[in-house]
Amino acid sequence: MSKKVERTLTIAAPPERVWQAWVSEMNQWWTKPYYNDHGRVTGLHMEPKLGGRYIEKWGEDGAGFLIGTIVEWLPPLRLAYTWSERGWGGANTLIRIELQPDEQGGTRLTFIQEGFERLPDSDRMRDGYDYGCVELTGRLKAYVEKGKAG
C-alpha cells in the first residue's frame, strides 16, 4: 500500500498565477524549517523545464543540494518532480501538483506526495510531510491571495 500525502485546496486566483507562485516565487512563501540546511540556505530554485533540477541553493557559487528533477512539466496545469532529503541515502518520493480552473475564476490545487514506503521510519516521515504540506500550501494560498505568506 502506498503511503502518501494528499491535499486539495482552492485558491482565489487563476491557474497561471498559482503556477507562477509555485515555480518562480517559492522563496516568497516557503520558509524554515522546511530546508535541508537551515544555516546555509539562500533560497530554492526550479529550472523551468522537463528534466530541470530543483535545488536548495547555499549561496551564489553554485553550491547546494539537488532536491529533485522535474519529470512532468505542463504549464499551468501539471507539474511533477522527485523529492529527496540529505538523510535519505538516495531514496526519493514523487510530488505531483495539479491545477484546475474553477467556475469562480480560481484554482483547485491538488498536491500528492507518494513513495514514503521507500524511506526508513516511513510512517513518521509521512506524518511530518503531511503537517508540512498543510502549512506550506496555506502559506502559498495566503501569498497568492493577499500578497503575503501569512
C-alpha positions in Angstrom: 0.0 0.0 0.0 1.4 3.4 -1.0 1.9 5.9 1.8 1.1 9.3 0.6 0.3 12.9 1.5 -2.7 14.4 -0.4 -4.2 17.8 -0.1 -6.7 19.7 -2.2 -7.5 23.4 -1.7 -9.0 26.3 -3.6 -7.0 29.4 -4.3 -8.8 32.6 -5.5 -6.5 33.2 -8.5 -6.3 31.6 -12.0 -4.0 28.6 -12.5 -1.4 30.8 -14.3 -0.9 32.9 -11.2 -0.7 29.8 -8.9 1.8 28.2 -11.2 4.0 31.3 -11.2 3.9 31.4 -7.4 4.8 27.7 -7.2 7.5 27.6 -9.8 9.1 31.1 -9.8 8.2 32.7 -6.4 8.6 29.9 -4.0 11.1 31.9 -1.9 8.3 34.3 -1.0 6.3 31.7 0.9 8.5 28.7 1.6 10.3 29.1 4.9 12.1 27.3 7.7 12.0 24.7 9.0 11.4 23.2 5.5 15.0 23.2 4.2 17.8 20.7 4.2 20.5 23.1 5.6 18.9 25.9 7.6 22.3 27.6 8.2 23.4 27.8 4.6 20.2 28.0 2.6 19.8 31.1 0.4 16.7 30.0 -1.5 15.1 27.4 -3.7 15.5 27.3 -7.5 13.5 25.3 -10.0 14.8 25.0 -13.6 11.6 25.6 -15.6 11.6 22.7 -18.0 11.1 18.9 -18.2 14.3 17.4 -16.8 15.1 20.6 -14.9 16.7 20.5 -11.5 15.0 21.6 -8.2 17.8 22.9 -6.0 18.2 24.2 -2.5 20.8 26.9 -3.0 23.5 27.5 -0.5 25.0 30.7 -2.0 25.7 32.2 -5.3 28.7 30.0 -6.1 26.6 27.1 -7.3 26.7 25.1 -4.0 23.6 23.5 -2.8 21.5 20.3 -2.6 19.7 18.7 -5.5 16.3 18.1 -4.1 14.9 16.5 -7.3 14.3 16.5 -11.0 11.2 17.7 -12.9 9.5 14.7 -14.5 6.3 16.4 -15.8 6.1 20.0 -17.0 2.7 21.1 -18.4 2.3 24.8 -17.5 0.0 25.9 -16.0 -1.8 22.7 -15.2 0.5 19.9 -14.1 3.9 19.6 -12.5 5.7 16.6 -11.0 9.2 16.2 -9.6 11.2 13.9 -7.4 11.9 14.9 -3.9 14.7 13.9 -1.5 16.5 14.9 1.6 20.1 14.7 2.5 19.5 12.0 5.1 17.5 9.7 2.8 20.5 7.9 1.3 19.5 8.5 -2.3 15.8 7.5 -1.9 13.2 9.8 -3.1 9.4 10.5 -3.2 7.4 11.9 -6.0 5.4 15.1 -5.8 2.6 15.8 -8.2 0.8 19.2 -8.5 -2.4 19.6 -10.5 -4.0 23.0 -11.0 -7.6 23.1 -12.3 -9.6 26.3 -13.0 -12.9 26.5 -11.1 -16.1 28.3 -12.0 -15.3 31.4 -9.9 -12.0 32.1 -11.7 -9.9 30.4 -9.0 -7.8 27.3 -8.9 -8.3 23.9 -7.4 -4.8 22.8 -6.4 -4.2 19.1 -5.7 -0.9 18.1 -4.1 0.1 14.5 -3.9 3.4 13.2 -2.5 3.9 9.5 -2.6 6.6 6.9 -2.1 7.2 7.2 1.6 7.3 3.4 1.9 10.8 3.6 0.5 12.0 5.6 3.4 13.2 4.5 6.9 10.6 5.3 9.5 8.1 5.9 6.7 5.0 6.5 8.9 6.7 9.2 10.9 8.1 10.8 7.7 4.7 10.7 6.0 3.1 12.3 9.1 5.7 15.1 9.2 5.3 15.8 5.5 1.5 15.8 5.9 1.8 18.5 8.6 4.3 20.5 6.4 2.1 20.3 3.4 -0.8 21.8 5.2 1.3 24.7 6.5 3.1 25.4 3.2 0.1 25.2 0.9 -1.7 27.5 3.4 1.2 29.9 3.1 1.0 29.6 -0.7 -2.7 30.4 -0.7 -2.1 33.5 1.6 0.7 34.7 -0.6 -1.3 34.4 -3.9 -4.5 35.8 -2.5 -3.1 38.5 -0.2 0.4 39.2 -1.4 2.0 37.9 1.8 2.6 34.4 3.2 0.6 34.6 6.3 
